[in-house]
Amino acid sequence: MTIAEQIYELVKSLPQDQASEILFFAESIRDQYLKANQPSHTATSQQWTELVYSLAGSWEKDFPSLEEIRENSGSF
């Protein structure tokens, strides 16, 4: 019997809430493994979203507003 089959047999005998804990644990281990083996140059969509939100408003004083750009360019 494989490990997966042994785990399956064990989990089948557990109440639903305990089986859910086993599933959560297994997913956590898988995610840790995937994260550890992910190429460092690849950013996930969530990482990009977090970066954008962390930078939002941080350059406000360094960049002109749309109104300032229009005033300086003569366009209204």
N, CA, C and O of each residue as an XYZ file, in Angstrom:
304
protein
N       0.850     -1.179      0.000
C       0.000      0.000      0.000
C       0.899      1.246      0.000
O       1.837      1.339      0.791
N       0.607      2.191     -0.883
C       1.417      3.406     -0.967
C       1.110      4.338      0.202
O       0.115      4.164      0.905
N       1.961      5.308      0.392
C       1.738      6.300      1.454
C       0.440      7.051      1.211
O      -0.321      7.284      2.150
N       0.174      7.429     -0.023
C      -1.063      8.141     -0.347
C      -2.280      7.300      0.013
O      -3.267      7.819      0.536
N      -2.212      6.010     -0.265
C      -3.325      5.113      0.072
C      -3.481      4.975      1.586
O      -4.600      4.922      2.095
N      -2.364      4.916      2.301
C      -2.409      4.832      3.761
C      -3.038      6.096      4.361
O      -3.866      6.022      5.268
N      -2.635      7.229      3.847
C      -3.200      8.498      4.318
C      -4.693      8.546      4.016
O      -5.494      8.950      4.859
N      -5.058      8.131      2.811
C      -6.465      8.118      2.420
C      -7.297      7.251      3.363
O      -8.364      7.667      3.813
N      -6.814      6.058      3.656
C      -7.539      5.147      4.542
C      -7.682      5.751      5.938
O      -8.742      5.655      6.557
N      -6.636      6.358      6.416
C      -6.687      6.984      7.734
C      -7.670      8.140      7.764
O      -8.484      8.246      8.682
N      -7.597      9.003      6.767
C      -8.443     10.198      6.722
C      -9.917      9.810      6.565
O     -10.794     10.487      7.102
N     -10.191      8.742      5.845
C     -11.580      8.280      5.685
C     -12.242      7.968      7.021
O     -13.458      8.101      7.159
N     -11.453      7.558      7.999
C     -12.008      7.165      9.299
C     -12.177      8.348     10.258
O     -12.736      8.192     11.344
N     -11.701      9.514      9.863
C     -11.761     10.683     10.750
C     -13.049     11.473     10.558
O     -13.661     11.423      9.491
N     -13.460     12.202     11.595
C     -14.572     13.142     11.423
C     -14.179     14.233     10.420
O     -12.993     14.478     10.197
N     -15.161     14.872      9.827
C     -14.931     15.860      8.767
C     -13.978     16.975      9.200
O     -13.099     17.364      8.431
N     -14.141     17.492     10.419
C     -13.287     18.600     10.851
C     -11.826     18.173     10.988
O     -10.922     18.945     10.669
N     -11.593     16.964     11.455
C     -10.219     16.471     11.558
C      -9.631     16.180     10.180
O      -8.452     16.442      9.938
N     -10.438     15.646      9.286
C      -9.972     15.400      7.915
C      -9.609     16.720      7.243
O      -8.648     16.781      6.476
N     -10.365     17.769      7.522
C     -10.062     19.097      6.963
C      -8.718     19.608      7.461
O      -7.976     20.245      6.714
N      -8.404     19.329      8.723
C      -7.102     19.725      9.276
C      -5.966     19.007      8.557
O      -4.930     19.604      8.267
N      -6.165     17.725      8.273
C      -5.144     16.962      7.546
C      -4.947     17.544      6.151
O      -3.815     17.685      5.689
N      -6.043     17.879      5.483
C      -5.960     18.471      4.151
C      -5.217     19.806      4.212
O      -4.343     20.065      3.385
N      -5.557     20.650      5.180
C      -4.887     21.942      5.336
C      -3.392     21.746      5.569
O      -2.574     22.457      4.986
N      -3.036     20.788      6.415
C      -1.639     20.494      6.702
C      -0.902     20.042      5.440
O       0.200     20.510      5.153
N      -1.519     19.132      4.693
C      -0.891     18.627      3.465
C      -0.705     19.747      2.442
O       0.329     19.819      1.779
N      -1.701     20.615      2.316
C      -1.580     21.747      1.386
C      -0.483     22.701      1.826
O       0.232     23.252      0.989
N      -0.343     22.901      3.129
C       0.713     23.780      3.653
C       2.095     23.227      3.318
O       2.985     23.968      2.901
N       2.263     21.936      3.502
C       3.549     21.310      3.177
C       3.838     21.436      1.683
O       4.955     21.771      1.288
N       2.824     21.164      0.850
C       3.008     21.279     -0.593
C       3.392     22.708     -0.983
O       4.302     22.915     -1.786
N       2.684     23.703     -0.405
C       2.958     25.100     -0.726
C       4.367     25.511     -0.306
O       5.035     26.260     -1.019
N       4.820     25.022      0.854
C       6.184     25.314      1.302
C       7.199     24.734      0.322
O       8.193     25.382     -0.004
N       6.949     23.522     -0.143
C       7.854     22.888     -1.088
C       7.875     23.660     -2.405
O       8.940     23.916     -2.966
N       6.687     24.029     -2.894
C       6.619     24.768     -4.159
C       7.288     26.126     -4.042
O       7.982     26.564     -4.960
N       7.082     26.786     -2.922
C       7.678     28.104     -2.709
C       9.199     28.001     -2.642
O       9.904     28.842     -3.200
N       9.697     26.993     -1.972
C      11.140     26.802     -1.838
C      11.791     26.465     -3.172
O      12.966     26.766     -3.384
N      11.039     25.848     -4.066
C      11.591     25.435     -5.355
C      11.199     26.345     -6.507
O      11.481     26.042     -7.666
N      10.550     27.463     -6.191
C      10.146     28.406     -7.236
C      11.358     29.252     -7.631
O      12.087     29.728     -6.761
N      11.576     29.442     -8.927
C      12.688     30.309     -9.345
C      12.540     31.697     -8.735
O      11.443     32.255     -8.688
N      13.655     32.243     -8.272
C      13.609     33.529     -7.571
C      13.256     34.690     -8.490
O      12.812     35.730     -8.006
N      13.437     34.548     -9.791
C      13.152     35.641    -10.709
C      11.683     35.701    -11.135
O      11.283     36.617    -11.853
N      10.896     34.746    -10.704
C       9.490     34.702    -11.092
C       8.628     35.253     -9.974
O       8.651     34.741     -8.855
N       7.861     36.302    -10.275
C       6.952     36.875     -9.291
C       5.536     36.428     -9.596
O       5.130     36.367    -10.757
N       4.801     36.120     -8.566
C       3.412     35.716     -8.744
C       2.540     36.957     -8.880
O       2.964     38.074     -8.583
N       1.345     36.737     -9.325
C       0.387     37.835     -9.460
C       0.144     38.497     -8.113
O       0.039     39.721     -8.025
N       0.054     37.689     -7.068
C      -0.175     38.239     -5.731
C       1.015     39.088     -5.287
O       0.824     40.131     -4.662
N       2.231     38.662     -5.597
C       3.413     39.443     -5.230
C       3.412     40.795     -5.948
O       3.755     41.816     -5.351
N       3.026     40.802     -7.229
C       2.959     42.063     -7.955
C       1.893     42.970     -7.354
O       2.108     44.173     -7.208
N       0.753     42.399     -7.008
C      -0.318     43.185     -6.404
C       0.149     43.795     -5.091
O      -0.096     44.973     -4.830
N       0.820     42.999     -4.264
C       1.323     43.503     -2.989
C       2.340     44.617     -3.207
O       2.343     45.605     -2.472
N       3.199     44.469     -4.206
C       4.182     45.502     -4.506
C       3.512     46.798     -4.929
O       3.875     47.874     -4.455
N       2.541     46.697     -5.814
C       1.841     47.889     -6.289
C       1.161     48.606     -5.131
O       1.270     49.826     -5.009
N       0.462     47.863     -4.284
C      -0.214     48.482     -3.140
C       0.784     49.089     -2.155
O       0.506     50.131     -1.562
N       1.939     48.453     -1.975
C       2.922     48.988     -1.039
C       3.544     50.279     -1.559
O       3.969     51.128     -0.776
N       3.597     50.426     -2.884
C       4.192     51.631     -3.466
C       3.177     52.736     -3.740
O       3.556     53.883     -3.979
N       1.907     52.401     -3.706
C       0.864     53.375     -4.039
C       0.991     54.609     -3.145
O       0.979     54.512     -1.918
N       1.111     55.755     -3.783
C       1.204     57.021     -3.066
C       2.597     57.358     -2.576
O       2.818     58.469     -2.095
N       3.541     56.439     -2.680
C       4.877     56.702     -2.141
C       5.686     57.670     -2.996
O       6.655     58.256     -2.512
N       5.304     57.846     -4.255
C       6.034     58.749     -5.132
C       5.261     60.036     -5.382
O       5.592     60.793     -6.294
N       4.267     60.279     -4.602
C       3.365     61.402     -4.829
C       4.110     62.724     -4.973
O       3.778     63.512     -5.858
N       5.102     62.991     -4.135
C       5.809     64.275     -4.170
C       6.817     64.344     -5.314
O       7.199     65.436     -5.734
N       7.249     63.202     -5.818
C       8.257     63.172     -6.870
C       7.670     63.299     -8.269
O       8.379     63.665     -9.206
N       6.392     63.004     -8.421
C       5.783     63.019     -9.734
C       4.665     64.058     -9.792
O       3.882     64.196     -8.852
N       4.603     64.778    -10.896
C       3.541     65.788    -11.021
C       2.173     65.122    -11.205
O       2.068     63.990    -11.678
N       1.145     65.851    -10.820
C      -0.206     65.359    -11.031
C      -0.586     65.554    -12.495
O       0.124     66.234    -13.236
N      -1.678     64.973    -12.907
C      -2.154     65.125    -14.275
C      -2.432     66.595    -14.573
O      -2.146     67.079    -15.669
N      -2.991     67.300    -13.595
C      -3.270     68.728    -13.781
C      -1.985     69.519    -13.998
O      -1.949     70.403    -14.854
N      -0.934     69.222    -13.245
C       0.348     69.916    -13.406
C       0.960     69.637    -14.772
O       1.527     70.533    -15.397
N       0.849     68.428    -15.225
C       1.371     68.080    -16.553
C       0.622     68.873    -17.628
O       1.231     69.419    -18.549
N      -0.682     68.928    -17.498
C      -1.473     69.673    -18.482
C      -1.149     71.157    -18.449
O      -1.058     71.787    -19.503
N      -0.971     71.733    -17.260
C      -0.631     73.149    -17.150
C       0.700     73.443    -17.828
O       0.824     74.433    -18.549
N       1.691     72.593    -17.604
C       3.022     72.810    -18.156
C       3.107     72.543    -19.649
O       3.991     73.065    -20.330
N       2.183     71.725    -20.162
C       2.249     71.408    -21.583
C       1.355     72.341    -22.416
O       1.409     72.339    -23.646
N       0.540     73.130    -21.724
C      -0.361     74.041    -22.442
C      -1.657     73.373    -22.856
O      -2.489     74.014    -23.498
N      -1.863     72.108    -22.513
C      -3.101     71.396    -22.845
C      -4.054     71.500    -21.680
O      -3.643     71.453    -20.521
N      -5.328     71.643    -21.988
C      -6.321     71.711    -20.907
C      -7.400     70.722    -21.125
O      -8.326     70.631    -20.319
